[in-house]
Amino acid sequence: MAESNQKQYQIKIKEETEQGVYANAVSVHINNNECVLDMAYLIPNPSPDATPTLKLVSRINMNHKTAESFLKALSNAILDWKNKNQDQQQ
């Protein structure tokens, strides 16, 4: 079995951040220096003709290397989740 060279980290979370925020929309902006993720909440509109409104709930700025690591971590987490749910449905 191969040994993992990954470091272990302890994450400290402020109490007001601990619950997180809900986002159901994301916008990605990339330039030469950074990647910016704007996480937003699409506010339900009772009127079908009304312009959809997004409320920005969080902005995440990261360099390209961190963005690539984030993409890999998110892809692996989703793949693990899909595999786990596929096993439960069989």
PDB file with one MODEL, atoms N, CA, C and O in Angstrom:
MODEL        1
ATOM      1  N   MET A   1       0.850  -1.184   0.000  1.00  0.00           N
ATOM      2  CA  MET A   1       0.000   0.000   0.000  1.00  0.00           C
ATOM      3  C   MET A   1       0.891   1.241   0.000  1.00  0.00           C
ATOM      4  O   MET A   1       1.827   1.342   0.793  1.00  0.00           O
ATOM      5  N   ALA A   2       0.597   2.170  -0.883  1.00  0.00           N
ATOM      6  CA  ALA A   2       1.388   3.403  -0.975  1.00  0.00           C
ATOM      7  C   ALA A   2       1.053   4.329   0.189  1.00  0.00           C
ATOM      8  O   ALA A   2      -0.098   4.441   0.612  1.00  0.00           O
ATOM      9  N   GLU A   3       2.093   4.987   0.693  1.00  0.00           N
ATOM     10  CA  GLU A   3       1.873   5.936   1.781  1.00  0.00           C
ATOM     11  C   GLU A   3       1.427   7.278   1.225  1.00  0.00           C
ATOM     12  O   GLU A   3       1.870   7.690   0.153  1.00  0.00           O
ATOM     13  N   SER A   4       0.561   7.949   1.943  1.00  0.00           N
ATOM     14  CA  SER A   4       0.095   9.273   1.534  1.00  0.00           C
ATOM     15  C   SER A   4       1.059  10.340   2.030  1.00  0.00           C
ATOM     16  O   SER A   4       1.473  10.331   3.190  1.00  0.00           O
ATOM     17  N   ASN A   5       1.409  11.258   1.138  1.00  0.00           N
ATOM     18  CA  ASN A   5       2.293  12.361   1.513  1.00  0.00           C
ATOM     19  C   ASN A   5       1.507  13.615   1.850  1.00  0.00           C
ATOM     20  O   ASN A   5       2.085  14.693   1.992  1.00  0.00           O
ATOM     21  N   GLN A   6       0.189  13.483   1.980  1.00  0.00           N
ATOM     22  CA  GLN A   6      -0.638  14.651   2.266  1.00  0.00           C
ATOM     23  C   GLN A   6      -0.501  15.052   3.724  1.00  0.00           C
ATOM     24  O   GLN A   6      -0.481  14.206   4.619  1.00  0.00           O
ATOM     25  N   LYS A   7      -0.409  16.359   3.948  1.00  0.00           N
ATOM     26  CA  LYS A   7      -0.350  16.883   5.314  1.00  0.00           C
ATOM     27  C   LYS A   7      -1.752  16.907   5.907  1.00  0.00           C
ATOM     28  O   LYS A   7      -2.743  17.049   5.191  1.00  0.00           O
ATOM     29  N   GLN A   8      -1.815  16.768   7.211  1.00  0.00           N
ATOM     30  CA  GLN A   8      -3.073  16.901   7.930  1.00  0.00           C
ATOM     31  C   GLN A   8      -3.163  18.322   8.478  1.00  0.00           C
ATOM     32  O   GLN A   8      -2.177  18.858   8.984  1.00  0.00           O
ATOM     33  N   TYR A   9      -4.328  18.924   8.379  1.00  0.00           N
ATOM     34  CA  TYR A   9      -4.532  20.283   8.864  1.00  0.00           C
ATOM     35  C   TYR A   9      -5.690  20.309   9.835  1.00  0.00           C
ATOM     36  O   TYR A   9      -6.631  19.523   9.721  1.00  0.00           O
ATOM     37  N   GLN A  10      -5.616  21.211  10.784  1.00  0.00           N
ATOM     38  CA  GLN A  10      -6.733  21.471  11.681  1.00  0.00           C
ATOM     39  C   GLN A  10      -7.408  22.738  11.177  1.00  0.00           C
ATOM     40  O   GLN A  10      -6.745  23.757  10.980  1.00  0.00           O
ATOM     41  N   ILE A  11      -8.716  22.686  10.968  1.00  0.00           N
ATOM     42  CA  ILE A  11      -9.457  23.839  10.469  1.00  0.00           C
ATOM     43  C   ILE A  11     -10.151  24.524  11.635  1.00  0.00           C
ATOM     44  O   ILE A  11     -10.884  23.887  12.391  1.00  0.00           O
ATOM     45  N   LYS A  12      -9.920  25.815  11.778  1.00  0.00           N
ATOM     46  CA  LYS A  12     -10.593  26.609  12.805  1.00  0.00           C
ATOM     47  C   LYS A  12     -11.658  27.443  12.115  1.00  0.00           C
ATOM     48  O   LYS A  12     -11.378  28.139  11.140  1.00  0.00           O
ATOM     49  N   ILE A  13     -12.877  27.371  12.623  1.00  0.00           N
ATOM     50  CA  ILE A  13     -14.013  28.059  12.009  1.00  0.00           C
ATOM     51  C   ILE A  13     -14.627  29.013  13.012  1.00  0.00           C
ATOM     52  O   ILE A  13     -14.922  28.630  14.144  1.00  0.00           O
ATOM     53  N   LYS A  14     -14.821  30.268  12.592  1.00  0.00           N
ATOM     54  CA  LYS A  14     -15.507  31.229  13.453  1.00  0.00           C
ATOM     55  C   LYS A  14     -16.934  30.758  13.672  1.00  0.00           C
ATOM     56  O   LYS A  14     -17.534  30.143  12.790  1.00  0.00           O
ATOM     57  N   GLU A  15     -17.471  31.043  14.838  1.00  0.00           N
ATOM     58  CA  GLU A  15     -18.827  30.601  15.174  1.00  0.00           C
ATOM     59  C   GLU A  15     -19.858  31.118  14.167  1.00  0.00           C
ATOM     60  O   GLU A  15     -20.780  30.393  13.791  1.00  0.00           O
ATOM     61  N   GLU A  16     -19.701  32.377  13.729  1.00  0.00           N
ATOM     62  CA  GLU A  16     -20.684  32.939  12.785  1.00  0.00           C
ATOM     63  C   GLU A  16     -20.569  32.332  11.387  1.00  0.00           C
ATOM     64  O   GLU A  16     -21.476  32.491  10.569  1.00  0.00           O
ATOM     65  N   THR A  17     -19.470  31.643  11.108  1.00  0.00           N
ATOM     66  CA  THR A  17     -19.263  31.007   9.806  1.00  0.00           C
ATOM     67  C   THR A  17     -19.635  29.529   9.842  1.00  0.00           C
ATOM     68  O   THR A  17     -19.858  28.911   8.801  1.00  0.00           O
ATOM     69  N   GLU A  18     -19.701  28.973  11.034  1.00  0.00           N
ATOM     70  CA  GLU A  18     -19.857  27.542  11.229  1.00  0.00           C
ATOM     71  C   GLU A  18     -21.056  26.936  10.506  1.00  0.00           C
ATOM     72  O   GLU A  18     -20.959  25.829   9.976  1.00  0.00           O
ATOM     73  N   GLN A  19     -22.185  27.644  10.476  1.00  0.00           N
ATOM     74  CA  GLN A  19     -23.385  27.107   9.843  1.00  0.00           C
ATOM     75  C   GLN A  19     -23.307  27.139   8.330  1.00  0.00           C
ATOM     76  O   GLN A  19     -24.024  26.393   7.664  1.00  0.00           O
ATOM     77  N   GLY A  20     -22.457  27.983   7.771  1.00  0.00           N
ATOM     78  CA  GLY A  20     -22.362  28.091   6.316  1.00  0.00           C
ATOM     79  C   GLY A  20     -23.496  28.923   5.747  1.00  0.00           C
ATOM     80  O   GLY A  20     -24.358  29.407   6.481  1.00  0.00           O
ATOM     81  N   VAL A  21     -23.487  29.081   4.451  1.00  0.00           N
ATOM     82  CA  VAL A  21     -24.550  29.792   3.746  1.00  0.00           C
ATOM     83  C   VAL A  21     -24.987  28.930   2.574  1.00  0.00           C
ATOM     84  O   VAL A  21     -24.204  28.143   2.041  1.00  0.00           O
ATOM     85  N   TYR A  22     -26.234  29.084   2.182  1.00  0.00           N
ATOM     86  CA  TYR A  22     -26.778  28.319   1.067  1.00  0.00           C
ATOM     87  C   TYR A  22     -26.582  29.098  -0.223  1.00  0.00           C
ATOM     88  O   TYR A  22     -26.887  30.288  -0.286  1.00  0.00           O
ATOM     89  N   ALA A  23     -26.075  28.432  -1.248  1.00  0.00           N
ATOM     90  CA  ALA A  23     -25.939  29.033  -2.572  1.00  0.00           C
ATOM     91  C   ALA A  23     -26.440  28.021  -3.598  1.00  0.00           C
ATOM     92  O   ALA A  23     -26.133  26.832  -3.511  1.00  0.00           O
ATOM     93  N   ASN A  24     -27.213  28.504  -4.572  1.00  0.00           N
ATOM     94  CA  ASN A  24     -27.674  27.622  -5.637  1.00  0.00           C
ATOM     95  C   ASN A  24     -27.278  28.154  -7.017  1.00  0.00           C
ATOM     96  O   ASN A  24     -27.824  27.741  -8.040  1.00  0.00           O
ATOM     97  N   ALA A  25     -26.314  29.080  -7.020  1.00  0.00           N
ATOM     98  CA  ALA A  25     -25.796  29.623  -8.277  1.00  0.00           C
ATOM     99  C   ALA A  25     -24.346  30.032  -8.064  1.00  0.00           C
ATOM    100  O   ALA A  25     -23.963  30.420  -6.960  1.00  0.00           O
ATOM    101  N   VAL A  26     -23.549  29.948  -9.103  1.00  0.00           N
ATOM    102  CA  VAL A  26     -22.145  30.350  -9.014  1.00  0.00           C
ATOM    103  C   VAL A  26     -21.739  31.016 -10.323  1.00  0.00           C
ATOM    104  O   VAL A  26     -22.191  30.635 -11.403  1.00  0.00           O
ATOM    105  N   SER A  27     -20.882  32.012 -10.202  1.00  0.00           N
ATOM    106  CA  SER A  27     -20.306  32.687 -11.357  1.00  0.00           C
ATOM    107  C   SER A  27     -18.792  32.644 -11.184  1.00  0.00           C
ATOM    108  O   SER A  27     -18.281  32.928 -10.100  1.00  0.00           O
ATOM    109  N   VAL A  28     -18.081  32.293 -12.237  1.00  0.00           N
ATOM    110  CA  VAL A  28     -16.624  32.158 -12.167  1.00  0.00           C
ATOM    111  C   VAL A  28     -15.981  33.224 -13.045  1.00  0.00           C
ATOM    112  O   VAL A  28     -16.340  33.393 -14.210  1.00  0.00           O
ATOM    113  N   HIS A  29     -15.031  33.934 -12.466  1.00  0.00           N
ATOM    114  CA  HIS A  29     -14.271  34.963 -13.190  1.00  0.00           C
ATOM    115  C   HIS A  29     -12.792  34.603 -13.072  1.00  0.00           C
ATOM    116  O   HIS A  29     -12.298  34.346 -11.974  1.00  0.00           O
ATOM    117  N   ILE A  30     -12.089  34.584 -14.203  1.00  0.00           N
ATOM    118  CA  ILE A  30     -10.669  34.234 -14.186  1.00  0.00           C
ATOM    119  C   ILE A  30      -9.887  35.303 -14.935  1.00  0.00           C
ATOM    120  O   ILE A  30     -10.275  35.716 -16.028  1.00  0.00           O
ATOM    121  N   ASN A  31      -8.777  35.753 -14.338  1.00  0.00           N
ATOM    122  CA  ASN A  31      -7.865  36.652 -15.035  1.00  0.00           C
ATOM    123  C   ASN A  31      -6.449  36.087 -14.888  1.00  0.00           C
ATOM    124  O   ASN A  31      -6.284  34.954 -14.434  1.00  0.00           O
ATOM    125  N   ASN A  32      -5.447  36.846 -15.260  1.00  0.00           N
ATOM    126  CA  ASN A  32      -4.073  36.348 -15.219  1.00  0.00           C
ATOM    127  C   ASN A  32      -3.568  36.073 -13.806  1.00  0.00           C
ATOM    128  O   ASN A  32      -2.637  35.286 -13.636  1.00  0.00           O
ATOM    129  N   ASN A  33      -4.154  36.694 -12.797  1.00  0.00           N
ATOM    130  CA  ASN A  33      -3.656  36.581 -11.431  1.00  0.00           C
ATOM    131  C   ASN A  33      -4.476  35.678 -10.524  1.00  0.00           C
ATOM    132  O   ASN A  33      -3.933  35.084  -9.592  1.00  0.00           O
ATOM    133  N   GLU A  34      -5.771  35.566 -10.779  1.00  0.00           N
ATOM    134  CA  GLU A  34      -6.619  34.869  -9.810  1.00  0.00           C
ATOM    135  C   GLU A  34      -7.878  34.312 -10.437  1.00  0.00           C
ATOM    136  O   GLU A  34      -8.234  34.624 -11.573  1.00  0.00           O
ATOM    137  N   CYS A  35      -8.539  33.475  -9.656  1.00  0.00           N
ATOM    138  CA  CYS A  35      -9.860  32.951  -9.982  1.00  0.00           C
ATOM    139  C   CYS A  35     -10.804  33.439  -8.888  1.00  0.00           C
ATOM    140  O   CYS A  35     -10.485  33.365  -7.701  1.00  0.00           O
ATOM    141  N   VAL A  36     -11.956  33.932  -9.293  1.00  0.00           N
ATOM    142  CA  VAL A  36     -12.934  34.446  -8.337  1.00  0.00           C
ATOM    143  C   VAL A  36     -14.237  33.674  -8.524  1.00  0.00           C
ATOM    144  O   VAL A  36     -14.778  33.599  -9.627  1.00  0.00           O
ATOM    145  N   LEU A  37     -14.731  33.103  -7.425  1.00  0.00           N
ATOM    146  CA  LEU A  37     -16.025  32.430  -7.433  1.00  0.00           C
ATOM    147  C   LEU A  37     -17.015  33.304  -6.677  1.00  0.00           C
ATOM    148  O   LEU A  37     -16.806  33.605  -5.501  1.00  0.00           O
ATOM    149  N   ASP A  38     -18.071  33.706  -7.331  1.00  0.00           N
ATOM    150  CA  ASP A  38     -19.162  34.422  -6.675  1.00  0.00           C
ATOM    151  C   ASP A  38     -20.284  33.421  -6.431  1.00  0.00           C
ATOM    152  O   ASP A  38     -20.904  32.928  -7.373  1.00  0.00           O
ATOM    153  N   MET A  39     -20.538  33.126  -5.165  1.00  0.00           N
ATOM    154  CA  MET A  39     -21.593  32.200  -4.782  1.00  0.00           C
ATOM    155  C   MET A  39     -22.846  33.020  -4.484  1.00  0.00           C
ATOM    156  O   MET A  39     -22.792  34.001  -3.743  1.00  0.00           O
ATOM    157  N   ALA A  40     -23.969  32.614  -5.064  1.00  0.00           N
ATOM    158  CA  ALA A  40     -25.178  33.418  -4.931  1.00  0.00           C
ATOM    159  C   ALA A  40     -26.387  32.529  -4.656  1.00  0.00           C
ATOM    160  O   ALA A  40     -26.357  31.311  -4.832  1.00  0.00           O
ATOM    161  N   TYR A  41     -27.435  33.188  -4.223  1.00  0.00           N
ATOM    162  CA  TYR A  41     -28.718  32.543  -3.968  1.00  0.00           C
ATOM    163  C   TYR A  41     -29.735  33.151  -4.920  1.00  0.00           C
ATOM    164  O   TYR A  41     -29.965  34.360  -4.903  1.00  0.00           O
ATOM    165  N   LEU A  42     -30.346  32.308  -5.752  1.00  0.00           N
ATOM    166  CA  LEU A  42     -31.391  32.766  -6.663  1.00  0.00           C
ATOM    167  C   LEU A  42     -32.672  32.928  -5.864  1.00  0.00           C
ATOM    168  O   LEU A  42     -33.257  31.952  -5.394  1.00  0.00           O
ATOM    169  N   ILE A  43     -33.099  34.181  -5.715  1.00  0.00           N
ATOM    170  CA  ILE A  43     -34.279  34.487  -4.907  1.00  0.00           C
ATOM    171  C   ILE A  43     -35.533  34.077  -5.676  1.00  0.00           C
ATOM    172  O   ILE A  43     -35.728  34.505  -6.813  1.00  0.00           O
ATOM    173  N   PRO A  44     -36.385  33.252  -5.066  1.00  0.00           N
ATOM    174  CA  PRO A  44     -37.617  32.831  -5.742  1.00  0.00           C
ATOM    175  C   PRO A  44     -38.492  34.042  -6.078  1.00  0.00           C
ATOM    176  O   PRO A  44     -38.658  34.955  -5.268  1.00  0.00           O
ATOM    177  N   ASN A  45     -39.037  34.025  -7.273  1.00  0.00           N
ATOM    178  CA  ASN A  45     -39.885  35.121  -7.738  1.00  0.00           C
ATOM    179  C   ASN A  45     -41.282  34.588  -7.995  1.00  0.00           C
ATOM    180  O   ASN A  45     -41.449  33.670  -8.798  1.00  0.00           O
ATOM    181  N   PRO A  46     -42.289  35.142  -7.332  1.00  0.00           N
ATOM    182  CA  PRO A  46     -43.655  34.653  -7.552  1.00  0.00           C
ATOM    183  C   PRO A  46     -44.182  35.003  -8.945  1.00  0.00           C
ATOM    184  O   PRO A  46     -45.059  34.316  -9.469  1.00  0.00           O
ATOM    185  N   SER A  47     -43.657  36.055  -9.534  1.00  0.00           N
ATOM    186  CA  SER A  47     -44.138  36.489 -10.846  1.00  0.00           C
ATOM    187  C   SER A  47     -43.239  35.933 -11.952  1.00  0.00           C
ATOM    188  O   SER A  47     -42.027  36.142 -11.926  1.00  0.00           O
ATOM    189  N   PRO A  48     -43.824  35.226 -12.924  1.00  0.00           N
ATOM    190  CA  PRO A  48     -43.008  34.643 -13.994  1.00  0.00           C
ATOM    191  C   PRO A  48     -42.326  35.697 -14.890  1.00  0.00           C
ATOM    192  O   PRO A  48     -41.302  35.409 -15.509  1.00  0.00           O
ATOM    193  N   ASP A  49     -42.899  36.929 -14.960  1.00  0.00           N
ATOM    194  CA  ASP A  49     -42.299  37.955 -15.836  1.00  0.00           C
ATOM    195  C   ASP A  49     -41.214  38.773 -15.135  1.00  0.00           C
ATOM    196  O   ASP A  49     -40.532  39.565 -15.785  1.00  0.00           O
ATOM    197  N   ALA A  50     -41.042  38.599 -13.839  1.00  0.00           N
ATOM    198  CA  ALA A  50     -40.054  39.391 -13.096  1.00  0.00           C
ATOM    199  C   ALA A  50     -38.638  38.954 -13.461  1.00  0.00           C
ATOM    200  O   ALA A  50     -38.392  37.786 -13.762  1.00  0.00           O
ATOM    201  N   THR A  51     -37.726  39.897 -13.429  1.00  0.00           N
ATOM    202  CA  THR A  51     -36.317  39.606 -13.692  1.00  0.00           C
ATOM    203  C   THR A  51     -35.765  38.787 -12.525  1.00  0.00           C
ATOM    204  O   THR A  51     -35.916  39.180 -11.369  1.00  0.00           O
ATOM    205  N   PRO A  52     -35.123  37.648 -12.821  1.00  0.00           N
ATOM    206  CA  PRO A  52     -34.538  36.848 -11.730  1.00  0.00           C
ATOM    207  C   PRO A  52     -33.511  37.671 -10.941  1.00  0.00           C
ATOM    208  O   PRO A  52     -32.744  38.442 -11.518  1.00  0.00           O
ATOM    209  N   THR A  53     -33.508  37.498  -9.625  1.00  0.00           N
ATOM    210  CA  THR A  53     -32.601  38.241  -8.756  1.00  0.00           C
ATOM    211  C   THR A  53     -31.687  37.272  -8.028  1.00  0.00           C
ATOM    212  O   THR A  53     -32.135  36.293  -7.432  1.00  0.00           O
ATOM    213  N   LEU A  54     -30.390  37.570  -8.091  1.00  0.00           N
ATOM    214  CA  LEU A  54     -29.389  36.785  -7.376  1.00  0.00           C
ATOM    215  C   LEU A  54     -28.852  37.610  -6.220  1.00  0.00           C
ATOM    216  O   LEU A  54     -28.541  38.788  -6.394  1.00  0.00           O
ATOM    217  N   LYS A  55     -28.740  37.008  -5.043  1.00  0.00           N
ATOM    218  CA  LYS A  55     -28.154  37.668  -3.887  1.00  0.00           C
ATOM    219  C   LYS A  55     -26.785  37.033  -3.645  1.00  0.00           C
ATOM    220  O   LYS A  55     -26.690  35.838  -3.368  1.00  0.00           O
ATOM    221  N   LEU A  56     -25.731  37.837  -3.751  1.00  0.00           N
ATOM    222  CA  LEU A  56     -24.385  37.333  -3.519  1.00  0.00           C
ATOM    223  C   LEU A  56     -24.231  36.974  -2.046  1.00  0.00           C
ATOM    224  O   LEU A  56     -24.458  37.814  -1.175  1.00  0.00           O
ATOM    225  N   VAL A  57     -23.847  35.732  -1.762  1.00  0.00           N
ATOM    226  CA  VAL A  57     -23.691  35.307  -0.372  1.00  0.00           C
ATOM    227  C   VAL A  57     -22.230  35.112   0.014  1.00  0.00           C
ATOM    228  O   VAL A  57     -21.890  35.112   1.197  1.00  0.00           O
ATOM    229  N   SER A  58     -21.356  34.944  -0.997  1.00  0.00           N
ATOM    230  CA  SER A  58     -19.949  34.761  -0.687  1.00  0.00           C
ATOM    231  C   SER A  58     -19.110  34.964  -1.942  1.00  0.00           C
ATOM    232  O   SER A  58     -19.527  34.605  -3.043  1.00  0.00           O
ATOM    233  N   ARG A  59     -17.930  35.541  -1.768  1.00  0.00           N
ATOM    234  CA  ARG A  59     -16.963  35.674  -2.865  1.00  0.00           C
ATOM    235  C   ARG A  59     -15.690  34.993  -2.414  1.00  0.00           C
ATOM    236  O   ARG A  59     -15.178  35.267  -1.328  1.00  0.00           O
ATOM    237  N   ILE A  60     -15.183  34.107  -3.249  1.00  0.00           N
ATOM    238  CA  ILE A  60     -13.967  33.365  -2.939  1.00  0.00           C
ATOM    239  C   ILE A  60     -12.915  33.725  -3.979  1.00  0.00           C
ATOM    240  O   ILE A  60     -13.120  33.529  -5.177  1.00  0.00           O
ATOM    241  N   ASN A  61     -11.779  34.254  -3.509  1.00  0.00           N
ATOM    242  CA  ASN A  61     -10.660  34.607  -4.385  1.00  0.00           C
ATOM    243  C   ASN A  61      -9.548  33.586  -4.155  1.00  0.00           C
ATOM    244  O   ASN A  61      -9.201  33.289  -3.012  1.00  0.00           O
ATOM    245  N   MET A  62      -8.989  33.049  -5.244  1.00  0.00           N
ATOM    246  CA  MET A  62      -7.876  32.120  -5.092  1.00  0.00           C
ATOM    247  C   MET A  62      -6.937  32.206  -6.281  1.00  0.00           C
ATOM    248  O   MET A  62      -7.323  32.625  -7.372  1.00  0.00           O
ATOM    249  N   ASN A  63      -5.692  31.799  -6.050  1.00  0.00           N
ATOM    250  CA  ASN A  63      -4.749  31.779  -7.165  1.00  0.00           C
ATOM    251  C   ASN A  63      -5.042  30.549  -8.032  1.00  0.00           C
ATOM    252  O   ASN A  63      -5.836  29.690  -7.649  1.00  0.00           O
ATOM    253  N   HIS A  64      -4.397  30.471  -9.197  1.00  0.00           N
ATOM    254  CA  HIS A  64      -4.692  29.386 -10.135  1.00  0.00           C
ATOM    255  C   HIS A  64      -4.342  28.004  -9.576  1.00  0.00           C
ATOM    256  O   HIS A  64      -5.062  27.036  -9.819  1.00  0.00           O
ATOM    257  N   LYS A  65      -3.246  27.913  -8.832  1.00  0.00           N
ATOM    258  CA  LYS A  65      -2.846  26.621  -8.261  1.00  0.00           C
ATOM    259  C   LYS A  65      -3.886  26.133  -7.256  1.00  0.00           C
ATOM    260  O   LYS A  65      -4.246  24.956  -7.250  1.00  0.00           O
ATOM    261  N   THR A  66      -4.363  27.033  -6.413  1.00  0.00           N
ATOM    262  CA  THR A  66      -5.395  26.666  -5.441  1.00  0.00           C
ATOM    263  C   THR A  66      -6.698  26.304  -6.152  1.00  0.00           C
ATOM    264  O   THR A  66      -7.393  25.376  -5.738  1.00  0.00           O
ATOM    265  N   ALA A  67      -7.031  27.030  -7.221  1.00  0.00           N
ATOM    266  CA  ALA A  67      -8.248  26.733  -7.983  1.00  0.00           C
ATOM    267  C   ALA A  67      -8.169  25.335  -8.603  1.00  0.00           C
ATOM    268  O   ALA A  67      -9.164  24.610  -8.615  1.00  0.00           O
ATOM    269  N   GLU A  68      -7.007  24.955  -9.112  1.00  0.00           N
ATOM    270  CA  GLU A  68      -6.834  23.610  -9.672  1.00  0.00           C
ATOM    271  C   GLU A  68      -6.986  22.545  -8.590  1.00  0.00           C
ATOM    272  O   GLU A  68      -7.604  21.507  -8.821  1.00  0.00           O
ATOM    273  N   SER A  69      -6.421  22.802  -7.405  1.00  0.00           N
ATOM    274  CA  SER A  69      -6.567  21.866  -6.282  1.00  0.00           C
ATOM    275  C   SER A  69      -8.031  21.759  -5.861  1.00  0.00           C
ATOM    276  O   SER A  69      -8.520  20.668  -5.565  1.00  0.00           O
ATOM    277  N   PHE A  70      -8.728  22.900  -5.836  1.00  0.00           N
ATOM    278  CA  PHE A  70     -10.143  22.922  -5.483  1.00  0.00           C
ATOM    279  C   PHE A  70     -10.950  22.105  -6.486  1.00  0.00           C
ATOM    280  O   PHE A  70     -11.814  21.320  -6.095  1.00  0.00           O
ATOM    281  N   LEU A  71     -10.672  22.285  -7.780  1.00  0.00           N
ATOM    282  CA  LEU A  71     -11.384  21.549  -8.818  1.00  0.00           C
ATOM    283  C   LEU A  71     -11.190  20.048  -8.644  1.00  0.00           C
ATOM    284  O   LEU A  71     -12.143  19.276  -8.754  1.00  0.00           O
ATOM    285  N   LYS A  72      -9.955  19.637  -8.371  1.00  0.00           N
ATOM    286  CA  LYS A  72      -9.660  18.214  -8.180  1.00  0.00           C
ATOM    287  C   LYS A  72     -10.377  17.680  -6.942  1.00  0.00           C
ATOM    288  O   LYS A  72     -10.971  16.603  -6.988  1.00  0.00           O
ATOM    289  N   ALA A  73     -10.327  18.425  -5.832  1.00  0.00           N
ATOM    290  CA  ALA A  73     -10.979  17.993  -4.592  1.00  0.00           C
ATOM    291  C   ALA A  73     -12.493  17.899  -4.777  1.00  0.00           C
ATOM    292  O   ALA A  73     -13.116  16.942  -4.316  1.00  0.00           O
ATOM    293  N   LEU A  74     -13.088  18.889  -5.450  1.00  0.00           N
ATOM    294  CA  LEU A  74     -14.535  18.878  -5.680  1.00  0.00           C
ATOM    295  C   LEU A  74     -14.929  17.720  -6.595  1.00  0.00           C
ATOM    296  O   LEU A  74     -15.923  17.041  -6.339  1.00  0.00           O
ATOM    297  N   SER A  75     -14.165  17.492  -7.650  1.00  0.00           N
ATOM    298  CA  SER A  75     -14.447  16.378  -8.566  1.00  0.00           C
ATOM    299  C   SER A  75     -14.385  15.045  -7.834  1.00  0.00           C
ATOM    300  O   SER A  75     -15.258  14.197  -8.012  1.00  0.00           O
ATOM    301  N   ASN A  76     -13.348  14.854  -7.004  1.00  0.00           N
ATOM    302  CA  ASN A  76     -13.217  13.608  -6.248  1.00  0.00           C
ATOM    303  C   ASN A  76     -14.362  13.429  -5.257  1.00  0.00           C
ATOM    304  O   ASN A  76     -14.877  12.322  -5.097  1.00  0.00           O
ATOM    305  N   ALA A  77     -14.762  14.514  -4.590  1.00  0.00           N
ATOM    306  CA  ALA A  77     -15.861  14.440  -3.618  1.00  0.00           C
ATOM    307  C   ALA A  77     -17.171  14.073  -4.307  1.00  0.00           C
ATOM    308  O   ALA A  77     -17.942  13.269  -3.781  1.00  0.00           O
ATOM    309  N   ILE A  78     -17.430  14.649  -5.470  1.00  0.00           N
ATOM    310  CA  ILE A  78     -18.666  14.341  -6.202  1.00  0.00           C
ATOM    311  C   ILE A  78     -18.640  12.901  -6.704  1.00  0.00           C
ATOM    312  O   ILE A  78     -19.651  12.202  -6.631  1.00  0.00           O
ATOM    313  N   LEU A  79     -17.498  12.456  -7.211  1.00  0.00           N
ATOM    314  CA  LEU A  79     -17.368  11.078  -7.666  1.00  0.00           C
ATOM    315  C   LEU A  79     -17.590  10.100  -6.512  1.00  0.00           C
ATOM    316  O   LEU A  79     -18.292   9.102  -6.675  1.00  0.00           O
ATOM    317  N   ASP A  80     -17.001  10.376  -5.354  1.00  0.00           N
ATOM    318  CA  ASP A  80     -17.215   9.532  -4.172  1.00  0.00           C
ATOM    319  C   ASP A  80     -18.694   9.499  -3.787  1.00  0.00           C
ATOM    320  O   ASP A  80     -19.237   8.438  -3.478  1.00  0.00           O
ATOM    321  N   TRP A  81     -19.345  10.671  -3.808  1.00  0.00           N
ATOM    322  CA  TRP A  81     -20.765  10.753  -3.462  1.00  0.00           C
ATOM    323  C   TRP A  81     -21.605   9.936  -4.446  1.00  0.00           C
ATOM    324  O   TRP A  81     -22.505   9.202  -4.038  1.00  0.00           O
ATOM    325  N   LYS A  82     -21.305  10.068  -5.758  1.00  0.00           N
ATOM    326  CA  LYS A  82     -22.055   9.307  -6.770  1.00  0.00           C
ATOM    327  C   LYS A  82     -21.869   7.811  -6.572  1.00  0.00           C
ATOM    328  O   LYS A  82     -22.832   7.047  -6.636  1.00  0.00           O
ATOM    329  N   ASN A  83     -20.635   7.394  -6.332  1.00  0.00           N
ATOM    330  CA  ASN A  83     -20.375   5.965  -6.122  1.00  0.00           C
ATOM    331  C   ASN A  83     -21.093   5.445  -4.881  1.00  0.00           C
ATOM    332  O   ASN A  83     -21.637   4.341  -4.899  1.00  0.00           O
ATOM    333  N   LYS A  84     -21.099   6.218  -3.820  1.00  0.00           N
ATOM    334  CA  LYS A  84     -21.785   5.807  -2.587  1.00  0.00           C
ATOM    335  C   LYS A  84     -23.280   5.699  -2.822  1.00  0.00           C
ATOM    336  O   LYS A  84     -23.902   4.732  -2.382  1.00  0.00           O
ATOM    337  N   ASN A  85     -23.873   6.674  -3.512  1.00  0.00           N
ATOM    338  CA  ASN A  85     -25.315   6.630  -3.773  1.00  0.00           C
ATOM    339  C   ASN A  85     -25.686   5.559  -4.758  1.00  0.00           C
ATOM    340  O   ASN A  85     -26.773   4.990  -4.664  1.00  0.00           O
ATOM    341  N   GLN A  86     -24.815   5.264  -5.706  1.00  0.00           N
ATOM    342  CA  GLN A  86     -25.079   4.194  -6.664  1.00  0.00           C
ATOM    343  C   GLN A  86     -25.124   2.848  -5.930  1.00  0.00           C
ATOM    344  O   GLN A  86     -25.974   2.006  -6.218  1.00  0.00           O
ATOM    345  N   ASP A  87     -24.199   2.653  -4.976  1.00  0.00           N
ATOM    346  CA  ASP A  87     -24.184   1.423  -4.188  1.00  0.00           C
ATOM    347  C   ASP A  87     -25.453   1.271  -3.361  1.00  0.00           C
ATOM    348  O   ASP A  87     -25.951   0.158  -3.197  1.00  0.00           O
ATOM    349  N   GLN A  88     -25.985   2.377  -2.835  1.00  0.00           N
ATOM    350  CA  GLN A  88     -27.181   2.322  -2.000  1.00  0.00           C
ATOM    351  C   GLN A  88     -28.431   2.043  -2.809  1.00  0.00           C
ATOM    352  O   GLN A  88     -29.395   1.495  -2.275  1.00  0.00           O
ATOM    353  N   GLN A  89     -28.444   2.412  -4.108  1.00  0.00           N
ATOM    354  CA  GLN A  89     -29.629   2.224  -4.929  1.00  0.00           C
ATOM    355  C   GLN A  89     -29.730   0.806  -5.470  1.00  0.00           C
ATOM    356  O   GLN A  89     -30.797   0.395  -5.928  1.00  0.00           O
ATOM    357  N   GLN A  90     -28.644   0.057  -5.424  1.00  0.00           N
ATOM    358  CA  GLN A  90     -28.666  -1.306  -5.971  1.00  0.00           C
ATOM    359  C   GLN A  90     -29.156  -2.314  -4.969  1.00  0.00           C
ATOM    360  O   GLN A  90     -29.233  -3.504  -5.276  1.00  0.00           O
TER     361      GLN A  90
ENDMDL
END
